[in-house]
Amino acid sequence: MYNSERMMKAIGDISDDKIEKTGRALGYQREQRRISPISIRMGRLLSIAAVVALIFALGMTAYAIYTHWSRGMEQRLPATEEEKEMAELSGLSDTSQTVSAIANGVTISVEQTVIDRETAHIALRIEGFMLPEGQYPDIGDWSLTFDGENAPSMTGGFVEERDANDKLIFTAPDGSMEFDFTAKAGGKWESFEGKEVRLVINNLGTGDKAQYQALVEGPWELVWTPSSSSELLTVQPDTYIGDSGVKLIKAEVSPISAKVTLQLPELWEGYKTLEDYDLQLVGVCLKDGTKHADIYTYPMQVEYVDIDNLILELDYSAHQILQPKQVDALIFASNSPWARTLTDSDLILVPID
């Protein structure tokens, strides 16, 4: 359980919706608010007091009732119960949306979003879509915009698991399926914060080896504005990364994202042919000495921001939630670090404090 100081700090960030949801889950129903500003303020204070009292009386299990992680997020961002709870309180994770659309007996709804300044993960729940035996599900024509604009980089896929016979399965025990989108801001916007999301899916079907066949026609249109985390650590070390000859000019670390700006010793043209740059950010070292050397995946964007001065920018997503203020050093590695198991001798630590 949290100590009281951390708990009270967290409670201050709970939205009215989550307070009401928690109260209902524990058998409490908030009274209808009056118009008066004093009544509104007192109503919130009394609700918070009631929820806090229940939290301390019943323990964190009661508090955790409204936290939720979709199947896809469990795979993409495995987290402890404490991390999940703090992700909801900070706005990083949002499961409060009730946005859904129905067409031809199929319902698509927003199950969860996990969004910081640079990365947006969107988990969709699909109900009523019957996948033919032995087929792979796919989504046909779709569009995803943020305040009416496309993100520079977007990917998506159905959540899959394997059964006892190592066979791929896409349908959960309750008959639902999950499709997850990931988008990157990529310097196009300062942040995803406050942006209205509009997602349109025109059909669902099956696809194997690029042979797509539509089975159910939509459209399904989902429009909402999710919460997000604006937490960001920005540093400008202006220091060399080991003996690589590459200088780390700037780094930005968010809860599930990181961006590094490098000055290269010579021109690298591999970005034109989609080659991997040799030196990559792979993890972080925390202030308590803990090393997380494998939390960043292959960069979703690699580009020169100033080719004349050999300034290269790499944009990453993480598969672990961080508290940026706890980061003490960045960890780099070279020679295709994702294709092998890294040892301590492979790691190059760059202090940023």
C-alpha positions as CSV (number, residue, x, y, z in Angstrom):
1,M,0.0,0.0,0.0
2,Y,1.2,3.6,-0.6
3,N,2.3,5.6,2.3
4,S,0.0,8.5,3.2
5,E,2.1,11.2,1.6
6,R,2.2,9.5,-1.8
7,M,-1.5,8.6,-1.6
8,M,-2.6,12.2,-0.9
9,K,-0.5,13.5,-3.8
10,A,-2.0,10.9,-6.1
11,I,-5.6,11.6,-4.9
12,G,-5.3,15.2,-6.0
13,D,-5.1,14.1,-9.6
14,I,-8.2,11.9,-9.6
15,S,-10.8,13.1,-12.0
16,D,-14.5,13.4,-10.9
17,D,-15.4,10.6,-13.3
18,K,-12.9,8.2,-11.6
19,I,-14.0,9.2,-8.2
20,E,-17.6,8.5,-9.1
21,K,-16.7,5.2,-10.7
22,T,-14.7,4.0,-7.7
23,G,-17.6,5.0,-5.4
24,R,-20.1,3.1,-7.4
25,A,-17.9,0.0,-7.5
26,L,-17.6,0.1,-3.7
27,G,-21.4,0.5,-3.2
28,Y,-21.5,4.3,-2.8
29,Q,-23.6,6.6,-5.0
30,R,-22.8,10.3,-5.1
31,E,-25.7,12.7,-4.6
32,Q,-26.8,14.8,-7.5
33,R,-24.7,18.0,-7.5
34,R,-26.4,21.4,-7.0
35,I,-25.8,24.4,-9.1
36,S,-24.1,26.4,-6.4
37,P,-20.3,26.6,-6.8
38,I,-19.9,25.9,-3.0
39,S,-22.0,22.7,-3.3
40,I,-19.9,21.5,-6.3
41,R,-16.7,22.1,-4.4
42,M,-18.0,20.4,-1.3
43,G,-19.4,17.5,-3.3
44,R,-15.9,16.8,-4.7
45,L,-14.2,17.1,-1.3
46,L,-16.7,14.8,0.3
47,S,-16.4,12.2,-2.5
48,I,-12.6,12.3,-2.3
49,A,-12.8,11.9,1.5
50,A,-15.1,8.9,1.2
51,V,-12.9,7.2,-1.4
52,V,-9.7,7.9,0.6
53,A,-11.4,6.5,3.8
54,L,-12.4,3.4,1.9
55,I,-8.9,3.0,0.4
56,F,-7.3,3.1,3.8
57,A,-10.0,1.0,5.4
58,L,-10.1,-1.8,2.8
59,G,-6.6,-1.6,1.4
60,M,-5.2,-1.1,-2.2
61,T,-7.4,-3.9,-3.5
62,A,-10.4,-1.7,-3.2
63,Y,-8.6,1.2,-4.8
64,A,-7.5,-0.9,-7.7
65,I,-11.1,-1.7,-8.8
66,Y,-11.1,0.9,-11.5
67,T,-7.7,0.1,-13.0
68,H,-7.6,-1.9,-16.1
69,W,-5.0,-3.1,-18.7
70,S,-6.2,-4.5,-22.0
71,R,-4.7,-7.8,-23.3
72,G,-2.6,-5.9,-25.8
73,M,-1.3,-3.5,-23.2
74,E,-0.4,-6.4,-20.9
75,Q,1.9,-7.6,-23.7
76,R,3.2,-4.2,-24.9
77,L,3.6,-2.5,-21.5
78,P,3.7,-5.1,-18.8
79,A,3.3,-3.3,-15.5
80,T,3.0,-3.9,-11.8
81,E,-0.3,-3.0,-10.1
82,E,1.3,0.1,-8.6
83,E,2.5,1.2,-12.0
84,K,-1.0,0.7,-13.5
85,E,-2.7,2.6,-10.7
86,M,-0.2,5.5,-11.0
87,A,-0.6,5.5,-14.8
88,E,-4.4,6.0,-14.5
89,L,-4.0,8.7,-11.8
90,S,-1.4,10.6,-14.0
91,G,-3.6,10.4,-17.1
92,L,-1.1,8.2,-18.9
93,S,-3.7,5.4,-19.0
94,D,-7.3,6.1,-19.8
95,T,-10.0,3.5,-19.5
96,S,-12.8,6.0,-18.8
97,Q,-14.0,6.4,-22.3
98,T,-17.4,4.9,-23.4
99,V,-17.0,5.5,-27.1
100,S,-18.3,2.8,-29.4
101,A,-19.9,2.2,-32.8
102,I,-22.1,-0.6,-34.1
103,A,-22.5,-1.8,-37.7
104,N,-23.9,-5.1,-39.0
105,G,-23.9,-6.7,-35.6
106,V,-20.3,-5.8,-34.8
107,T,-19.4,-3.4,-32.0
108,I,-16.0,-1.6,-31.9
109,S,-15.2,0.4,-28.8
110,V,-12.3,2.1,-27.1
111,E,-11.0,-0.1,-24.4
112,Q,-7.9,1.7,-23.3
113,T,-5.4,4.4,-24.3
114,V,-1.8,4.9,-23.0
115,I,-0.5,8.2,-24.2
116,D,2.4,10.5,-23.4
117,R,3.7,13.5,-25.3
118,E,5.3,11.4,-28.1
119,T,3.5,8.0,-28.2
120,A,-0.1,7.1,-28.4
121,H,-1.3,3.5,-27.9
122,I,-5.0,2.9,-28.6
123,A,-6.6,-0.5,-27.7
124,L,-9.9,-1.3,-29.5
125,R,-12.3,-4.0,-28.4
126,I,-14.2,-5.8,-31.2
127,E,-17.3,-7.8,-30.4
128,G,-19.5,-9.8,-32.7
129,F,-16.9,-10.4,-35.4
130,M,-16.7,-14.2,-36.1
131,L,-13.3,-15.2,-37.5
132,P,-13.4,-18.1,-39.9
133,E,-11.4,-21.2,-38.7
134,G,-7.8,-21.0,-39.7
135,Q,-7.9,-17.4,-40.9
136,Y,-6.0,-14.3,-39.8
137,P,-8.1,-11.2,-38.9
138,D,-7.4,-7.9,-40.6
139,I,-8.8,-4.4,-40.9
140,G,-9.3,-3.0,-44.4
141,D,-9.7,0.7,-45.1
142,W,-9.2,2.9,-42.0
143,S,-8.1,6.4,-41.0
144,L,-6.8,7.7,-37.7
145,T,-6.3,11.5,-37.1
146,F,-5.4,13.7,-34.2
147,D,-7.1,17.1,-34.4
148,G,-7.8,16.3,-38.1
149,E,-4.1,15.5,-39.0
150,N,-2.3,12.2,-39.6
151,A,0.5,11.3,-37.3
152,P,3.9,11.0,-39.0
153,S,4.1,7.3,-38.1
154,M,1.3,4.9,-37.4
155,T,1.1,1.1,-37.0
156,G,-1.5,-1.4,-35.9
157,G,-2.3,-5.0,-35.5
158,F,-4.6,-7.6,-33.9
159,V,-3.5,-8.9,-30.5
160,E,-2.5,-12.5,-30.7
161,E,-1.6,-15.2,-28.2
162,R,-0.7,-18.9,-28.4
163,D,-2.6,-21.8,-27.0
164,A,-1.1,-25.0,-25.5
165,N,-0.4,-26.4,-29.0
166,D,1.5,-23.3,-30.0
167,K,-1.3,-22.3,-32.3
168,L,-2.1,-18.6,-32.8
169,I,-5.3,-17.4,-31.3
170,F,-6.9,-14.0,-31.7
171,T,-10.2,-14.4,-29.9
172,A,-10.4,-14.0,-26.1
173,P,-12.4,-16.4,-24.0
174,D,-15.3,-14.0,-23.9
175,G,-15.4,-13.9,-27.8
176,S,-14.0,-10.5,-28.2
177,M,-10.9,-9.5,-30.2
178,E,-8.5,-6.6,-29.7
179,F,-6.8,-4.3,-32.3
180,D,-4.1,-1.9,-31.2
181,F,-2.9,1.2,-32.9
182,T,0.4,3.0,-32.1
183,A,1.1,6.5,-33.4
184,K,4.1,8.8,-33.0
185,A,4.1,12.6,-32.9
186,G,7.5,12.6,-34.5
187,G,8.2,16.3,-34.0
188,K,5.1,17.3,-36.0
189,W,3.4,18.4,-32.8
190,E,4.8,19.4,-29.4
191,S,2.5,16.8,-27.7
192,F,-0.5,14.5,-28.2
193,E,-2.0,16.2,-25.1
194,G,-5.6,17.5,-25.6
195,K,-5.9,16.3,-29.2
196,E,-9.2,14.9,-30.5
197,V,-8.9,11.4,-31.9
198,R,-11.0,10.4,-34.9
199,L,-10.8,6.8,-36.0
200,V,-12.9,5.4,-38.9
201,I,-12.8,1.7,-39.8
202,N,-14.7,0.9,-43.0
203,N,-14.6,-2.9,-43.0
204,L,-13.3,-6.0,-41.1
205,G,-12.1,-9.2,-42.8
206,T,-9.3,-11.7,-43.1
207,G,-5.9,-11.4,-44.6
208,D,-3.0,-13.7,-45.3
209,K,0.1,-12.9,-47.4
210,A,-1.5,-9.6,-48.4
211,Q,-4.7,-11.2,-49.6
212,Y,-7.3,-9.2,-47.8
213,Q,-11.0,-10.2,-48.0
214,A,-13.6,-8.0,-46.4
215,L,-16.2,-9.9,-44.4
216,V,-18.2,-7.2,-42.5
217,E,-18.8,-3.7,-43.8
218,G,-18.9,-0.6,-41.5
219,P,-18.3,2.1,-41.1
220,W,-17.4,2.4,-37.5
221,E,-16.5,5.9,-36.4
222,L,-15.0,6.7,-33.0
223,V,-14.4,10.3,-31.9
224,W,-13.1,11.2,-28.4
225,T,-10.4,13.2,-26.6
226,P,-8.4,10.9,-24.3
227,S,-6.3,11.9,-21.3
228,S,-2.5,11.8,-21.6
229,S,0.7,12.4,-19.6
230,S,2.7,15.5,-20.2
231,E,5.6,14.5,-18.0
232,L,8.9,15.1,-19.8
233,L,12.6,15.1,-18.9
234,T,14.7,17.2,-21.3
235,V,18.5,17.3,-21.0
236,Q,21.3,18.6,-23.2
237,P,24.4,16.6,-22.2
238,D,26.5,17.7,-25.2
239,T,28.9,14.8,-24.5
240,Y,30.4,11.9,-26.4
241,I,28.8,8.4,-26.2
242,G,31.8,6.3,-25.1
243,D,34.6,6.2,-27.7
244,S,32.1,6.1,-30.7
245,G,32.8,9.6,-31.8
246,V,29.1,10.3,-31.7
247,K,28.0,13.2,-29.5
248,L,24.7,13.2,-27.6
249,I,23.3,16.7,-28.1
250,K,19.9,16.3,-26.5
251,A,17.6,13.7,-25.0
252,E,13.9,13.8,-24.1
253,V,12.5,11.0,-21.9
254,S,8.7,10.6,-21.4
255,P,6.9,7.7,-19.5
256,I,6.7,5.5,-22.7
257,S,8.9,7.4,-25.2
258,A,12.4,8.7,-25.7
259,K,14.0,10.9,-28.4
260,V,17.8,11.4,-28.8
261,T,19.5,13.9,-30.9
262,L,23.0,12.9,-32.1
263,Q,25.9,14.7,-33.8
264,L,27.7,12.2,-36.1
265,P,31.4,12.3,-36.9
266,E,30.7,11.7,-40.6
267,L,27.8,11.5,-43.0
268,W,25.6,8.4,-42.6
269,E,23.4,7.6,-45.6
270,G,21.8,4.4,-44.3
271,Y,18.6,6.3,-43.5
272,K,17.8,6.4,-47.2
273,T,18.0,2.7,-47.6
274,L,16.2,2.0,-44.2
275,E,19.4,0.6,-42.6
276,D,19.8,0.4,-38.9
277,Y,22.1,3.0,-37.4
278,D,24.9,1.2,-35.5
279,L,24.5,3.0,-32.2
280,Q,21.1,2.8,-30.5
281,L,19.4,3.8,-27.3
282,V,18.4,0.6,-25.5
283,G,17.6,1.6,-21.9
284,V,18.1,3.8,-18.8
285,C,19.8,3.7,-15.5
286,L,17.7,5.0,-12.6
287,K,18.9,7.1,-9.7
288,D,18.7,4.2,-7.3
289,G,21.2,2.3,-9.5
290,T,18.7,0.0,-11.2
291,K,19.6,-0.7,-14.9
292,H,16.9,-1.3,-17.5
293,A,19.0,-2.2,-20.5
294,D,16.3,-3.4,-22.9
295,I,13.2,-1.2,-22.7
296,Y,13.4,0.6,-26.0
297,T,12.4,-1.0,-29.3
298,Y,13.7,-0.3,-32.8
299,P,13.2,3.5,-33.5
300,M,10.0,4.3,-35.3
301,Q,11.6,7.4,-36.9
302,V,15.2,8.1,-37.9
303,E,15.9,11.4,-39.7
304,Y,18.4,14.2,-40.1
305,V,17.1,17.4,-38.6
306,D,20.2,19.2,-39.8
307,I,22.1,17.2,-42.4
308,D,24.7,20.0,-42.9
309,N,25.8,19.7,-39.3
310,L,25.3,15.9,-39.3
311,I,22.5,16.1,-36.6
312,L,20.5,12.9,-36.5
313,E,17.3,12.3,-34.5
314,L,16.0,8.9,-33.4
315,D,12.5,8.5,-31.9
316,Y,11.7,5.5,-29.7
317,S,8.8,3.8,-27.9
318,A,9.3,1.9,-24.7
319,H,7.8,-1.4,-23.5
320,Q,8.1,-0.4,-19.8
321,I,6.6,2.6,-18.0
322,L,9.2,5.0,-16.6
323,Q,9.2,8.0,-14.2
324,P,11.4,10.4,-16.2
325,K,12.5,12.3,-13.1
326,Q,14.1,9.0,-11.8
327,V,16.4,8.6,-14.8
328,D,20.0,9.2,-14.1
329,A,21.7,7.9,-17.2
330,L,20.9,6.7,-20.7
331,I,22.2,3.4,-22.0
332,F,23.4,2.9,-25.5
333,A,24.7,-0.2,-27.4
334,S,25.9,-0.9,-30.9
335,N,26.0,-3.8,-33.4
336,S,22.3,-4.7,-33.7
337,P,21.5,-4.7,-30.0
338,W,18.0,-6.1,-30.5
339,A,19.3,-9.2,-32.3
340,R,21.3,-10.5,-29.3
341,T,21.5,-10.7,-25.5
342,L,23.4,-7.7,-24.2
343,T,26.0,-8.1,-21.5
344,D,27.4,-5.3,-19.2
345,S,30.4,-5.0,-21.5
346,D,28.1,-4.0,-24.4
347,L,26.5,-1.1,-22.5
348,I,27.6,2.5,-22.8
349,L,26.2,4.7,-20.0
350,V,25.8,8.4,-20.5
351,P,25.0,10.3,-17.3
352,I,22.4,13.0,-17.9
353,D,22.2,14.5,-14.4
